[in-house]
Amino acid sequence: MLTQPDFRIVAVSDAYLRATKTERAAILGRGLFEVFPDNPDDPAADGVRNLRASLERVVQFRRPDTMTVQKYDIRKPESEGGGFEERYWSPRNTPVLGPNGQFSYIIHRVEDVTGFIQLKQRGAEQDQLTDRLRERTEQMEAEIFMRAREVEAAREQLEAEQKLRQVQKMEAVGHLTGGIAHDFNNILTVITGLIDILAEAVEHDAALSSVTKMISDAAFRGAEVTKHLLAFSRQQPLQPREANLNTLVQDTARLLRPSLGEQIEIDTALEPDAWSAFIDPNHMATALLNLAVNARDAMPEGGKLMLETSNVILDEVYAVANPDVRAGEYVMVAVSDTGGGIPAGIRDKVFEPFFTTKDTGKGTGLGLSMVYGFIKQSNGHLKIYSEEGHGTSIKLYLPRSSGDMIDVEPPPPVDTRGGNESILVVEDDPLVRNYVSAQLEQLGYRTMVTANGPEALAAVDNGFVCDVLFTDVIMSGGMNGRQVADAVIAKLPSVRVLFTSGYTEDAIIHHGRLDPDVTLLPKPYRKSDLARMIRQVLAQPPAAAMGK
């Protein structure tokens, strides 16, 4: 049984319900001692007093408390005649602490030892000597049993602490990774933009054009690496919608069959009535492709790849054992293989960025970390089941859609021509700021360039009227991009807003997805991308009309 610190019941196992002759719906949310009072016909009953004292010790000292065998009678249902039935229990109460050390729950475990005690009592009536011998034997057995239970409880607590430390470690690595990706994206924005200018200048020189192409390819690879790092750090912009995962898995399987090779057999086992999930389908397909490629690499001699879906409910007990999980309804998607399995010693590391067991040059170590970040950013959960020599199954748990989501169609293509409108640029990185200013002026726009929010607002106050506000999201100066946009819109209601960022934290992304009124140009970007997005936002209604 799982109770809150005030002893209200929040979860209970089927075995506990059978042992106490109760029903889940009748006891959830009620106080423990309201559901299980002392037997009023037994003046010596002290079960409530003893159990309450044990639970209060757990709350006060935040450590497990093992009780001696307790006589605690239970109420019989009316179908069995009502009244109380004599019962003896061996209880143990264990605290559950949250990520920040706060007291969250109490796990109340009991074992019904009524038969054991009653047998001992009958033996005493038959033969006192035999009873004393049996009592000693049973005492020794009980001590051994209690020691075993204490060891098991300690093991469970250690596992929970290890899981919590792993979650905290991955969050810390993700935060660091996101910051690094942000800085690299600023650098790559300038490099990729200048490559276009260089390519135009040397287009008639074959040798220099070849060098420019190599620089461009290297910059593209760098951008892909930072994109994967942002995925791991849960800071990539997502465009989720309600999606049928069965359809997505079937479409992915069709793509995989020609690409994985004839030696890999692909099979599917889909839940006929699988729930929908609220996800970004393109990123989900990429996640499945990454898992499938890893599965193929684990089966160099060939094997079987299984794709599955099912509806599952993760309850409060599961959530307590896994600190990063919220109890609720999930759609499970599993990718399983018959390869060599993952050694136990590295299973906790496989989702870390740049961790790989492949030979040099055969993998970046970012595929699984990208899957991890995407699932976590989608409020989901991952679980690895692997046995060396028998294969691996990676299960993705995605929250069930509430059913009130609608698909958002992508905007129609727009041209990349320039214009003569006015643009207010807000960018704290001087290299990016100078590059953007030069590109916009080359496209014909009138620009005002500022380094932070206060400078941008001062420019507006001094009379600069802009058609577009082009602002970075994370900046120095005390204001983020969203705050700058809100302030400028208040002064210029007709302005359009285009955000840009190497990573966005929570300023314009909430719950893993872009706010519906946001247009974002991710860094790094080329001149053609900048031109296209400027024309796109100019074709939109003013920001004030869109609800920014």
For each residue, the residues with C-beta under 8 A, 3 or more apart:
1: 9 11 12 13 16 32 107 108 109 110
2: 9 10 11 12 96 105 106 107 108 316 317 320
3: 7 8 9 10 32 55 105 106 108
4: 7 8 10 105 106
5: 59 103 104 105 106
6: 31
7: 3 4 31 32 33 52 55 106
8: 3 4 29 30 31 32
9: 1 2 3 12 27 28 29 30 31 32 35
10: 2 3 4 28 29 105 316
11: 1 2 28 315 316 317
12: 1 2 9 16 17 24 27 28
13: 1 16 17 317
14: 17 18
15: 18 19
16: 1 12 13 19 20 110
17: 12 13 14 20 21 22 23 24
18: 14 15 21
19: 15 16 110 112
20: 16 17 36 74
21: 17 18 74 75 76 77 80 85
22: 17 26 27 35
23: 17 26 27
24: 12 17 27 28
25: 28
26: 22 23 30 35
27: 9 12 22 23 24 30 35
28: 9 10 11 12 24 25
29: 8 9 10
30: 8 9 26 27 34 35
31: 6 7 8 9 34 35
32: 1 3 7 8 9 35 36 51 55 108
33: 7 36 37 48 51 52
34: 30 31 37
35: 9 22 26 27 30 31 32
36: 20 32 33 47 48 72 74 75
37: 33 34 40 48 75
38: 42 45 46 47 48 72 73
39: 42 45 73 84
40: 37 84
41: 83 84
42: 38 39 45 73 84
43:
44:
45: 38 39 42 48 71 72 73
46: 38 49 50 71
47: 36 38 50 51 70 71 72 73
48: 33 36 37 38 45 51 52 72
49: 46 52 53
50: 46 47 53 54 67 70
51: 32 33 47 48 54 55 67 70 72 91
52: 7 33 48 49 55 56
53: 49 50 56 57
54: 50 51 57 58 65 67 91 93
55: 3 7 32 51 52 58 59 65 93 106 108
56: 52 53 59 60
57: 53 54 60 61 65
58: 54 55 61 62 63 64 65 93 94 95 106
59: 5 55 56 62 95 103 106
60: 56 57
61: 57 58
62: 58 59 95 97 103
63: 58 95
64: 58 92 93 94 95 150 153 157
65: 54 55 57 58 92 93
66: 91 92 146 149 150
67: 50 51 54 70 90 91 92 93
68:
69: 88 89 90 113 117 142
70: 47 50 51 67 88 89 90 91
71: 45 46 47 86 87 88
72: 36 38 45 47 48 51 87 88 89
73: 38 39 42 45 47 84 85 86 87
74: 20 21 36 84 85 87
75: 21 36 37 82 83 84 85
76: 21 80 81 82 83 84 85
77: 21 80 82
78: 81 82
79:
80: 21 76 77
81: 76 78
82: 75 76 77 78
83: 41 75 76
84: 39 40 41 42 73 74 75 76
85: 21 73 74 75 76
86: 71 73 114 118
87: 71 72 73 74 112 114
88: 69 70 71 72 112 113 114 116 117 118
89: 69 70 72 110 111 112 113 114
90: 67 69 70 110 111 113 142 145 146 149
91: 51 54 66 67 70 108 109 110
92: 64 65 66 67 109 110 149 150 153
93: 54 55 58 64 65 67 106 107 108 109
94: 58 64 106 107 109 153 156 157
95: 58 59 62 63 64 103 105 106 107
96: 2 104 105 106 107 160 320
97: 62 101 102 103 104
98: 101 102 103 104 323
99: 164 167 168 323
100:
101: 97 98
102: 97 98
103: 5 59 62 95 97 98
104: 5 96 97 98 320
105: 2 3 4 5 10 95 96 316 320
106: 2 3 4 5 7 55 58 59 93 94 95 96
107: 1 2 93 94 95 96 320
108: 1 2 3 32 55 91 93
109: 1 91 92 93 94 149 153
110: 1 16 19 89 90 91 92
111: 89 90
112: 19 87 88 89 115
113: 69 88 89 90 116 117
114: 86 87 88 89 117 118
115: 112 118 119
116: 88 113 119 120 138
117: 69 88 113 114 120 121
118: 86 88 114 115 121 122
119: 115 116 122 123
120: 116 117 123 124 131 134 135 138
121: 117 118 124 125
122: 118 119 125 126
123: 119 120 126 127 130 131 134
124: 120 121 127 128 131
125: 121 122
126: 122 123 130 131
127: 123 124 130 131
128: 124 131 132
129: 132 133
130: 123 126 127 133 134
131: 120 123 124 126 127 128 134 135
132: 128 129 135 136
133: 129 130 136 137
134: 120 123 130 131 137 138
135: 120 131 132 138 139
136: 132 133 139 140
137: 133 134 140 141
138: 116 120 134 135 141 142
139: 135 136 142 143
140: 136 137 143 144
141: 137 138 144 145
142: 69 90 138 139 145 146
143: 139 140 146 147
144: 140 141 147 148
145: 90 141 142 148 149
146: 66 90 142 143 149 150
147: 143 144 150 151
148: 144 145 151 152
149: 66 90 92 109 145 146 152 153
150: 64 66 92 146 147 153 154
151: 147 148 154 155
152: 148 149 155 156
153: 64 92 94 109 149 150 156 157
154: 150 151 157 158
155: 151 152 158 159
156: 94 152 153 159 160
157: 64 94 153 154 160 161
158: 154 155 161 162
159: 155 156 162 163 321
160: 96 156 157 163 164 320 321 323
161: 157 158 164 165
162: 158 159 165 166
163: 159 160 166 167 321 322 323
164: 99 160 161 167 168 323
165: 161 162 168 169
166: 162 163 169 170 348
167: 99 163 164 170 171 323 324
168: 99 164 165 171 172
169: 165 166 172 173
170: 166 167 173 174 351 352 372
171: 167 168 174 175
172: 168 169 175 176
173: 169 170 176 177 232 352 353
174: 170 171 177 178 232 233 234 373
175: 171 172 178 179 233
176: 172 173 179 180
177: 173 174 180 181 229 232 233 353
178: 174 175 181 182 229 230 233 234 235 503 505
179: 175 176 182 183 503
180: 176 177 183 184 229
181: 177 178 184 185 226 229 230 233 235 502 503
182: 178 179 185 186 474 501 502 503
183: 179 180 186 187 502
184: 180 181 187 188 222 225 226 502
185: 181 182 188 189 223 226 501 502 503 522 523 524
186: 182 183 189 190 429 431 432 502 523
187: 183 184 190 191 431
188: 184 185 191 192 219 222 223 226 523 524
189: 185 186 192 193 432 435 502 523 524 525
190: 186 187 193 194 431 432 435
191: 187 188 194 195 215 219 524
192: 188 189 195 196 216 219 220 223 524 525 526
193: 189 190 196 197 435 439 524 525 526 527 530
194: 190 191 197 198 435
195: 191 192 198 199 212 215 216 219 526
196: 192 193 199 200 526 527 528
197: 193 194 200 201 527
198: 194 195 201 202 212 215
199: 195 196 202 203 209 212 213 216
200: 196 197 203
201: 197 198
202: 198 199 205 208 209 212
203: 199 200 209
204:
205: 202 208 209
206: 209 210
207: 210 211
208: 202 205 211 212
209: 199 202 203 205 206 212 213
210: 206 207 213 214
211: 207 208 214 215
212: 195 198 199 202 208 209 215 216
213: 199 209 210 216 217
214: 210 211 217 218
215: 191 195 198 211 212 218 219
216: 192 195 199 212 213 219 220
217: 213 214 220 221
218: 214 215 221 222
219: 188 191 192 195 215 216 222 223 524
220: 192 216 217 223 224
221: 217 218 224 225
222: 184 188 218 219 225 226
223: 185 188 192 219 220 226 227 524
224: 220 221 227 228
225: 184 221 222 228 229 364 366
226: 181 184 185 188 222 223 229 230 502 524
227: 223 224 230 231 236
228: 224 225 231 232 353 364 366 367 369 370
229: 177 178 180 181 225 226 232 233 353 366
230: 178 181 226 227 233 235 236 373 502 503
231: 227 228 234 236 283 369 370 373 374 377
232: 173 174 177 228 229 351 353 366 369 370 372 373
233: 174 175 177 178 181 229 230 373 503
234: 174 178 231 373 376 377 512
235: 178 181 230 377 503 504 505 509
236: 227 230 231 283 373 374 377 503
237: 504 509 513 514 520 522
238: 279 280 283 374 377 378 509 512 513 514
239: 280 282 408 513 514
240: 243 278 279 280 378 405 512 513
241: 278 279 280 281 405 406 407 408
242: 276 277 278 401 403 405 406 407
243: 240 247 248 276 277 278 279 281 284 401
244: 247 248 274 276
245: 248 249 274 276 277 284 309 331 333 398
246: 249 250 270 271 274 309
247: 243 244 250 251
248: 243 244 245 251 252 281 284 285 288
249: 245 246 252 253 268 270 288 307 309 333
250: 246 247 253 254 268 270
251: 247 248 254 255 285
252: 248 249 255 256 285 288 289 292 307
253: 249 250 256 257 266 268 307
254: 250 251 257
255: 251 252 258 259 289
256: 252 253 259 260 266 289 292 305
257: 253 254 260 266
258: 255
259: 255 256
260: 256 257 264 266 292 293 296 305
261: 264 296 302
262:
263: 299 301 302 303
264: 260 261 296 299 302 303 304 305
265: 302 303 304 305
266: 253 256 257 260 304 305 307
267: 304 305 306 307
268: 249 250 253 306 307 308
269: 306 307 308 309
270: 246 249 250 274 308 309
271: 246 274 309 310 311
272:
273: 311
274: 244 245 246 270 271 309 310 311 331
275: 311 329 331 400 401
276: 242 243 244 245 331 400 401 403
277: 242 243 245 331 398 399 400 401
278: 240 241 242 243 378 399 401 402 405
279: 238 240 241 243 283 284 378 398
280: 238 239 240 241 283 284 374 378 513
281: 241 243 248 284 285
282: 239 285 286
283: 231 236 238 279 280 286 287 374
284: 243 245 248 279 280 281 287 288 374 398
285: 248 251 252 281 282 288 289
286: 282 283 289 290 370 374
287: 283 284 290 291 370 371 374 375 396
288: 248 249 252 284 285 291 292 307 333 335
289: 252 255 256 285 286 292 293
290: 286 287 293 294 367 368 370 371
291: 287 288 294 295 335 368 371 394
292: 252 256 260 288 289 295 296 305 335
293: 260 289 290 296 297 367
294: 290 291 297 298 367 368
295: 291 292 298 299 305 335 336 337 339 392
296: 260 261 264 292 293 299 305 337
297: 293 294 300 358 363
298: 294 295 303 337 339 340 341 391 392
299: 263 264 295 296 302 303 305 337 338 339
300: 297
301: 263
302: 261 263 264 265 299
303: 263 264 265 298 299 337 338 339 391
304: 264 265 266 267 337 338
305: 256 260 264 265 266 267 292 295 296 299 335 336 337
306: 267 268 269 334 335 336 337 393
307: 249 252 253 266 267 268 269 288 333 334 335
308: 268 269 270 332 333 334 336
309: 245 246 249 269 270 271 274 331 332 333 334
310: 271 274 331 332 334
311: 271 273 274 275 329 330 331 332 400
312: 329 330 331 332 397
313: 328 329 330
314: 318 319 325 326 327 328 330 381 397
315: 11 318 319 327
316: 2 10 11 105 319 320 327
317: 2 11 13 320 321
318: 314 315 321 322 325 327
319: 314 315 316 322 325 326 327
320: 2 96 104 105 107 160 316 317
321: 159 160 163 317 318
322: 163 318 319 325 381
323: 98 99 160 163 164 167
324: 167 376 381
325: 314 318 319 322 381 397
326: 314 319 379 399
327: 314 315 316 318 319
328: 313 314 399 400
329: 275 311 312 313 399 400
330: 311 312 313 314 380 381 397 398 399 400
331: 245 274 275 276 277 309 310 311 312 397 398 399 400
332: 308 309 310 311 312 395 396 397 398
333: 245 249 288 307 308 309 395 396 398
334: 306 307 308 309 310 393 394 395 396
335: 288 291 292 295 305 306 307 393 394 396
336: 295 305 306 308 391 392 393 394
337: 295 296 298 299 303 304 305 306 391 392 393
338: 299 303 304 390 391
339: 295 298 299 303 391 392
340: 298 388 389 391
341: 298 386 387 388 389 390 391 392
342: 346 347 350 384 386 388 392
343: 346 347 388
344: 347 388
345:
346: 342 343 349 350 355 357
347: 342 343 344 350 384 386
348: 166
349: 346 352 355
350: 342 346 347 355 368 384
351: 170 232 355 368 369 371 372 382
352: 170 173 349 355 365 369
353: 173 177 228 229 232 365 366 369
354: 364 365 366 369
355: 346 349 350 351 352 365 368 369
356: 363 364 365
357: 346
358: 297 362 363 365
359: 362
360:
361:
362: 358 359
363: 297 356 358 367
364: 225 228 354 356 367
365: 352 353 354 355 356 358 368 369
366: 225 228 229 232 353 354 369 370
367: 228 290 293 294 363 364 370 371
368: 290 291 294 350 351 355 365 371 372
369: 228 231 232 351 352 353 354 355 365 366 372 373
370: 228 231 232 286 287 290 366 367 373 374
371: 287 290 291 351 367 368 374 375 382 394 396
372: 170 232 351 368 369 375 376 382
373: 174 230 231 232 233 234 236 369 370 376 377
374: 231 236 238 280 283 284 286 287 370 371 377 378
375: 287 371 372 378 380 381 382 396 397 398
376: 234 324 372 373 379 380 382
377: 231 234 235 236 238 373 374 512
378: 238 240 278 279 280 374 375 398 399 512
379: 326 376 399 511 512
380: 330 375 376 396 397 398 399
381: 314 322 324 325 330 375 396 397
382: 351 371 372 375 376 394 395 396 397
383: 394 395 397
384: 342 347 350 392 393 394 395
385: 392 393 394 395
386: 341 342 347 391 392 393
387: 341 390 391
388: 340 341 342 343 344
389: 340 341
390: 338 341 387
391: 298 303 336 337 338 339 340 341 386 387
392: 295 298 336 337 339 341 342 384 385 386
393: 306 334 335 336 337 384 385 386
394: 291 334 335 336 371 382 383 384 385
395: 332 333 334 382 383 384 385
396: 287 332 333 334 335 371 375 380 381 382
397: 312 314 325 330 331 332 375 380 381 382 383
398: 245 277 279 284 330 331 332 333 375 378 380
399: 277 278 326 328 329 330 331 378 379 380
400: 275 276 277 311 328 329 330 331
401: 242 243 275 276 277 278 405
402: 278 405
403: 242 276
404:
405: 240 241 242 278 401 402
406: 241 242
407: 241 242
408: 239 241 516
409:
410:
411: 414 536
412:
413:
414: 411 532 535 536 539
415: 532 535
416: 528 531 532 535
417: 443 531 535
418: 442 443 444 445 531
419: 443 444 445 534 535 538
420: 444 445 446
421: 445 446 467 468 538
422: 445 446 447 448 464 465 466 467 468
423: 440 445 446 447 448 466 467 468 469 470 534
424: 447 448 450 456 459 460 464 466 468 469 470 471 488
425: 433 436 437 440 447 448 449 450 470 471
426: 450 451 452 453 455 456 469 470 471 472 475 481 484
427: 432 433 436 449 450 451 471 472 475 500
428: 433 451 452 472 475 476 477
429: 186 432 433 472
430: 433 434 451
431: 186 187 190 434 435
432: 186 189 190 427 429 435 436 472 523
433: 425 427 428 429 430 436 437 449 451
434: 430 431 437 438
435: 189 190 193 194 431 432 438 439
436: 425 427 432 433 439 440 449 470 530
437: 425 433 434 440 441 447 449
438: 434 435 441 442
439: 193 435 436 442 443 527 530
440: 423 425 436 437 443 445 447 470 530 534
441: 437 438 444 445 447
442: 418 438 439 527
443: 417 418 419 439 440 527 530 531 534
444: 418 419 420 441
445: 418 419 420 421 422 423 440 441 534
446: 420 421 422 423
447: 422 423 424 425 437 440 441
448: 422 423 424 425 459 464 466
449: 425 427 433 436 437
450: 424 425 426 427 455 456 458 459
451: 426 427 428 430 433 455 477
452: 426 428 455 456 475 476 477 478 479
453: 426 456 457 475 477 478 479 480 483 484 487
454: 457 458 477 478 479
455: 426 450 451 452 458 459 477
456: 424 426 450 452 453 459 460 469 471 484 488
457: 453 454 460 461 484 487 488 491
458: 450 454 455 461 462
459: 424 448 450 455 456 462 464
460: 424 456 457 463 464 465 466 488 491 492
461: 457 458 491
462: 458 459
463: 460
464: 422 424 448 459 460
465: 422 460 492
466: 422 423 424 448 460 469 488 492 495
467: 421 422 423 494 495 496 538
468: 421 422 423 424 495 496 497 498 534 537 538
469: 423 424 426 456 466 484 485 488 495 496 497 498 543
470: 423 424 425 426 436 440 498 500 534
471: 424 425 426 427 456 475 481 484 485 497 498 499 500
472: 426 427 428 429 432 475 481 499 500 501
473: 480 481 482 499 500 501 504 505 507 508
474: 182 480 481 501 503 504 505 507
475: 426 427 428 452 453 471 472 479 480 481 484
476: 428 452
477: 428 451 452 453 454 455
478: 452 453 454
479: 452 453 454 475 483 484 487
480: 453 473 474 475 483 484 507
481: 426 471 472 473 474 475 484 485 499 501 507 508
482: 473 485 486 499 507 508
483: 453 479 480 486 487 507
484: 426 453 456 457 469 471 475 479 480 481 487 488
485: 469 471 481 482 488 489 497 499 543 548
486: 482 483 489 490 548
487: 453 457 479 483 484 490 491
488: 424 456 457 460 466 469 484 485 491 492 495 497
489: 485 486 492 493 495 497 543 544 548
490: 486 487 493
491: 457 460 461 487 488
492: 460 465 466 488 489 495
493: 489 490 542 543 544
494: 467 542 544
495: 466 467 468 469 488 489 492 542 543 544
496: 467 468 469 537 538 540 542 543
497: 468 469 471 485 488 489 519 537 543 548
498: 468 469 470 471 519 520 521 533 534 537
499: 471 472 473 481 482 485 504 508 518 519 520 521
500: 427 470 471 472 473 520 521 522 523 525
501: 182 185 472 473 474 481 504 508 520 522 523
502: 181 182 183 184 185 186 189 226 230 522 523 524
503: 178 179 181 182 185 230 233 235 236 474
504: 235 237 473 474 499 501 507 508 509 520
505: 178 235 473 474 509
506: 509 510
507: 473 474 480 481 482 483 504
508: 473 481 482 499 501 504 514 515 518 520
509: 235 237 238 504 505 506 512 513 514 515
510: 506 513 515
511: 379
512: 234 238 240 377 378 379 509
513: 237 238 239 240 280 509 510
514: 237 238 239 508 509 518 520
515: 508 509 510 518
516: 408
517: 543 546 547 548
518: 499 508 514 515 548
519: 497 498 499 533 536 537 540
520: 237 498 499 500 501 504 508 514
521: 498 499 500 525 529 530 533
522: 185 237 500 501 502 525
523: 185 186 188 189 432 500 501 502
524: 185 188 189 191 192 193 219 223 226 502
525: 189 192 193 500 521 522 529 530 533
526: 192 193 195 196 529 530
527: 193 196 197 439 442 443 530 531
528: 196 416 531 532
529: 521 525 526 532 533
530: 193 436 439 440 443 521 525 526 527 533 534
531: 416 417 418 443 527 528 534 535
532: 414 415 416 528 529 535 536
533: 498 519 521 525 529 530 536 537
534: 419 423 440 443 445 468 470 498 530 531 537 538
535: 414 415 416 417 419 531 532 538 539
536: 411 414 519 532 533 539 540
537: 468 496 497 498 519 533 534 540
538: 419 421 467 468 496 534 535
539: 414 535 536
540: 496 519 536 537 546
541: 545 546
542: 493 494 495 496 545 546
543: 469 485 489 493 495 496 497 517 546 548
544: 489 493 494 495 548
545: 541 542
546: 517 540 541 542 543
547: 517
548: 485 486 489 497 517 518 543 544
